[in-house]
């Protein structure tokens, strides 16, 4: 029990220090989490309407009604991204981050819980050698540009399970920062190296609402997140200056998600999700395009009574497609991703280790001057009633004594 608490604490601590990378980070947040769990991530990024399993995709608070025991869920994502430019050069960057952490406590028809999500992140360092003409002399300089954008979301949620329609509400707090850094390092020691940095920190509460309903072989769900103006301070820093500029606003858009799951067979499920991010309704300089994301997935739950190992192994696969919330060279940037996943049961039959694979391609070198492709591995765990001490079946027990009267 103590070890589990330590692991949970460490995961929460390191979440703020990890982020993912994209070559498009200078244009805006390319890496956006749609708040599905590791199970749904391996199934095409679906799950907003899936009530046929214990679902930790709390983008829809009403999905919490799928859980009937105390649940803890978290995951770790890692992988690499390869960037390509129009000059046929390629560069590789590694990434690692924690996509989510959640806990849920059921009581009769009520569900109480909290979750923490890495909504969006982008941290990219670039540098190049330039030549600058100064007083008829050519000076060589190394220019470094860095961007660091992070956006996190923490929520306290309540959900109600009833015969009409399950509903849920989440009180959320969104916070993050946006840092742009530029540095010039001259080879000539007589030249002054310069550094400029703009930092904007922002935060504000918002609200999530959701509905979910299960029928005999069909379930559906929908959720909506209210738009919010994230307010915070902006700073400008140089070699000798650290100046507060003013309080600025970063607009976080409204988000809507729809999802459907169909039980096609006793062991086969099909899911389809659609997400809308209304970035086009914001006044952010970096984000001006509404996002449409679609996902389609299939799951094989496995036959537990089978003697064939592959027949017992739960497997998933899917595909997703979306456009990024900005344009490059006045052209939209699209992403297509292929997903796969499997589950490994743990010692407790209600707990499992979920593994999801994702291979994605973004952009086009002919249209955008550069493109990227990458591989992402997500390892998630879902446990139930981990707080309760397991029954010790080896401890001494009283042996019943027969009653001689009978």
Secondary structure, 3 states (H helix, E strand, C coil): CHHHHHHHHHHHHHHCCCECCCCCCCCCCCEECCCCCHHHHCCCCCCCCCCCCCCCCCCCHHHHHHCCCCEEEEEEEEEEEEEEECCCCEEEEEEEECCEEEEEEEECCEEEEEEEEEEEEEEEEEEEEEEEEECCEEEEEEEEEEEEEEEEEEEEEEEECCCCCEEEEEEEEEEEEEEEEEEEEECCCCCCCEEEEEEEEEEEEEEEEEEEEECCCEEEEEEEECCEEEEEEEEEECCCCEEEEEEEEEEECCEEEEEEEEEEECCEEEEEEEEEECHHHCCCCCCCCCEEEEEEEEEECCCCCCCCHHHHCCEEEEEEEEEEEEEECCEEEEEEEEEEEEEEECCCCCCEEEEEEEEEEECCHHHHCEEEEEEEEEEEEEEECCCCCCCCCCCCCCCCCCCCCC
